[in-house]
Every structure is written in structure tokens, then in C-alpha cells.
């Protein structure tokens, strides 16, 4: 079940707050940290930011068009969006992030949940390798857990099928079968396929989830 009160929460306001937190992080980074690796394989911090905000410039039709032009491959579509900002400096990327504190275009769909999930997941993609943890508001991450559990672009469905997922710190649970339990943040990151996260979780379903991530 979702945490009480999250279903009717203002996801758009949460997305704005999550992006503001991301901008605050970016403002603190050194030039070397902008070129640091992230949990997104082969992407540096600057690549993650370029990828994120390339979609704010697109309407829904524009996003569909990008997919069609790239053979309906999300990976190729992401690479195409990234290429448009390949020559942007950290200062330019930071300005782009500030410009889009409020989600627009494709990212504003589902009441802002796309932008909220994207900003939260990618912020952790950046923070974890840099050793910069944070405490995510419970209502915010519970909303993302619920959205991520069914959002097709995140590809979670085949990873979590037949498993019970339980976030022990925010009162969120979903599914049925062997349990994977732990704090909400590592649970979310494992759900969306990030490697090396499963040791922070426990339960009889962890080995199953870990194997699916590896595959």
C-alpha cells in the first residue's frame, strides 16, 4: 500500500522542490565533480543533467517524435537528446536546470510525476558516487516509489514481478511473493536497476532482484 496521504499529494510541487534540491547540489560541485562518474553507466554528471533537461524542451508529440526517429529505442532517444547539449559547459547546464525548476513539456505529464521521479533518481545517481548522501522527504519518495512501480519507461515491471517490496522507513509496500525490504532510497534505486545497491536491502527476494538487475 502507499504511504498515507501520498496519493493525493501535489506531485508538481514535489517535483519543483526536488529540482530545487538538485540545483542546490549542482551549485556546490567543483569542475572535477561535474566530470565525475555516476550510477548511469558511461555518463558523467554533466551528461546526466543534459539528459534530464533535454526532455523539458519537448512536448509530448516532440518526445514521441524523438522516439520514432530513433527506432522506438529509449536508449537511442536519450543519446540523441544528450547530443544536443554535448557542448554545454557546467555553467550553461546549471542555467538550464534553473530555467526548468518548474517541469514543462513531456516531464510535466502524470501531474509532474515524471519530473519528480527523474529528478530524484538522477540526483541519487550523482550523489552516491560522490559520497554526498541526503535525507529525502518521506512523502516525496513514497510518491516516487508508487509511480516507479508501474511506470513503463523505468522498466521496473520485469524486475519486481512476483516480489513484495517494502520500504521500512516510509510505510510503503507493494506486490506479492518473496519480500525485498529496506530503506526507501536504496529500494527505489534497486527497483530502477542500479547495480551495487542490493547489499543495502534484505529479505528472501533480494537474490531474485539482484539477479534480474545483473541480467
Secondary structure, DSSP 8 states (H G I E B T S, - for coil): ---TT-TTS-HHHHHHHHHHHHHHHHHH--HHHHTSB-SSTT-BHHHHHHHHHHGGG--HHHHHHHHHHTTT-HHHHHHHHHHTTTT--HHHHHHHHHHTSS--GGGGTGGGHHHHHHHHHHHHHHHHHHT------HHHHHHHHHHHTT-GGGT-HHHHTTEEEEETTTTEEEE-SEEEEE-HHHHHHHHTT-TT-GGG-BSTTHHHHHHHHH-
